[in-house]
Amino acid sequence: MRHGSRNPGFTLLEMAVALAVTIVLLAMATPSLGGRIARQRLAAVGHELAADLMLARQESAQRGQTVHVVFRPGNPWCWAVALGQSAECSTDPTRDPLLLKATRGRDQPGIELLDAEPFAIDLRNGSLQAGSGHADFRASTGDQLRVRLSRNWRGTDCGYPGVEVLADGTERAGA
């Protein structure tokens, strides 16, 4: 004898409602996730440039000569660590003996190099020779970041001695 039993489980209507709620929640979370990813990419570019400045410092000490960090803002943008200030960062480092390392904007999606002054590092006299020593970046979200080289090589804001990575283009005292 059957007592009006039903199969346990979800109805099609319940599944449709659960799916709709899930889609709405995902749609709300997507912009937040996109902004977080853009900020992470911006920070990664800043830290990569800071590491390249330390590479330039190391190369200057080892070679006993001036090492340059040159920039090309705009689209497409790039920067390079080079032995000459006329080095072109868009060239292949294997084809240009003056080019030690190059970073290109096409490898950094959603990041724009707004403005930059070239760096010239010569550790024979311990100086930053040319330029104001900064590079300004912007993410697709509008967040900005400035990387600058401290003239006294003592800044430690990003874990690289003498280099500061500053969010939103702000300046830090004491550099």
C-alpha positions in Angstrom: 0.0 0.0 0.0 1.3 3.4 -1.0 0.9 6.5 1.1 1.4 9.2 -1.5 5.2 9.0 -1.2 7.3 11.3 -3.4 10.9 10.8 -4.6 13.2 12.7 -2.4 15.2 15.4 -4.2 14.9 18.8 -5.8 12.3 19.9 -8.2 13.2 21.6 -11.5 12.0 24.9 -10.1 14.2 24.7 -7.0 17.2 23.9 -9.2 16.4 26.9 -11.5 16.2 29.3 -8.5 19.4 28.0 -7.0 21.2 28.4 -10.4 19.8 32.0 -10.7 21.0 32.9 -7.2 24.5 31.5 -8.0 24.7 33.5 -11.3 23.7 36.7 -9.5 26.3 36.2 -6.8 29.0 35.4 -9.4 28.1 38.5 -11.4 28.5 40.6 -8.2 31.9 39.1 -7.4 33.4 39.4 -10.8 34.2 43.1 -10.8 35.8 42.9 -7.4 38.0 40.0 -8.6 39.0 41.8 -11.7 40.1 44.9 -9.7 42.1 42.7 -7.4 43.8 41.0 -10.3 44.6 44.4 -11.9 46.1 45.7 -8.6 48.2 42.5 -8.3 49.5 43.0 -11.8 50.4 46.6 -11.1 52.3 45.6 -7.9 54.1 42.9 -9.8 55.3 45.4 -12.5 56.5 47.7 -9.7 58.4 44.9 -8.1 59.9 43.7 -11.4 61.2 47.2 -12.1 62.6 47.4 -8.6 64.4 44.1 -9.2 65.7 45.4 -12.5 67.1 48.5 -10.8 68.9 46.2 -8.3 70.2 44.3 -11.4 71.5 47.5 -12.8 73.2 48.4 -9.5 74.8 44.9 -9.4 76.0 45.1 -13.0 77.4 48.6 -12.4 79.4 47.2 -9.5 80.6 44.1 -11.3 81.5 45.9 -14.6 82.9 49.1 -13.1 80.8 51.2 -15.6 77.6 53.1 -15.8 74.5 51.0 -16.3 71.3 52.6 -17.7 67.6 51.8 -17.2 65.8 53.3 -20.2 62.1 53.6 -20.8 59.6 54.0 -23.7 56.2 55.0 -22.3 53.1 54.9 -24.4 51.7 52.0 -26.5 53.6 49.7 -26.7 55.7 50.5 -23.7 58.9 48.9 -22.4 62.0 49.3 -20.3 65.5 47.9 -20.5 68.6 47.5 -18.4 71.5 48.4 -20.7 75.1 49.4 -21.0 74.2 52.4 -23.2 71.6 55.1 -22.8 70.7 54.9 -26.4 69.6 51.2 -26.1 66.2 50.4 -27.5 64.1 48.3 -25.1 61.9 46.9 -27.9 64.9 45.1 -29.4 65.7 41.5 -28.7 68.4 41.3 -25.9 70.1 38.4 -27.8 70.7 40.7 -30.8 71.9 43.8 -28.9 75.1 43.4 -26.9 74.3 46.6 -24.9 71.0 45.2 -23.7 71.2 43.2 -20.5 67.4 42.7 -19.9 64.2 44.0 -21.4 60.6 44.1 -20.1 57.7 44.7 -22.5 54.2 46.0 -21.9 52.7 43.3 -24.0 53.7 40.8 -21.3 51.9 43.0 -18.7 48.2 43.1 -19.7 46.2 45.9 -18.4 49.2 48.0 -17.3 50.3 51.3 -18.8 53.6 53.1 -18.4 52.5 56.7 -18.1 55.8 58.5 -17.5 59.4 57.7 -16.7 62.8 59.3 -16.4 65.8 57.2 -17.3 68.2 56.0 -14.6 72.0 55.9 -14.9 73.7 54.1 -12.1 77.5 54.3 -11.6 78.8 52.7 -8.5 82.3 53.9 -9.1 81.2 57.0 -7.4 78.0 55.6 -5.8 75.7 57.9 -7.7 72.4 58.1 -9.6 73.7 60.1 -12.5 70.7 61.1 -14.7 67.0 61.6 -14.5 64.8 62.1 -11.5 64.7 58.3 -11.1 61.0 57.4 -11.3 58.5 55.4 -13.4 54.7 55.9 -13.1 52.3 53.0 -14.0 48.5 52.8 -14.2 46.3 49.7 -14.1 43.1 49.3 -16.1 41.2 50.0 -12.9 42.8 53.5 -12.6 45.1 52.5 -9.7 48.5 54.1 -10.0 52.0 53.2 -8.8 55.3 55.0 -8.8 58.7 53.3 -8.6 61.6 55.6 -7.7 65.2 55.3 -6.8 66.4 56.9 -3.6 69.5 58.9 -4.1 71.0 57.6 -0.9 70.2 53.9 -1.6 68.6 53.4 1.8 64.9 53.2 1.1 63.4 49.8 1.9 59.7 50.1 1.2 59.6 47.2 -1.2 62.4 45.0 0.1 64.9 46.4 -2.5 67.5 48.7 -0.8 67.3 52.2 -2.3 64.1 51.6 -4.3 60.6 52.6 -3.3 57.3 51.3 -4.8 54.6 53.8 -3.9 50.9 53.1 -4.5 48.8 55.8 -6.1 51.9 58.0 -6.9 52.3 59.1 -3.3 55.6 60.2 -2.0 57.2 58.9 1.2 59.3 61.2 3.4 62.9 60.5 4.0 63.8 59.2 0.5 
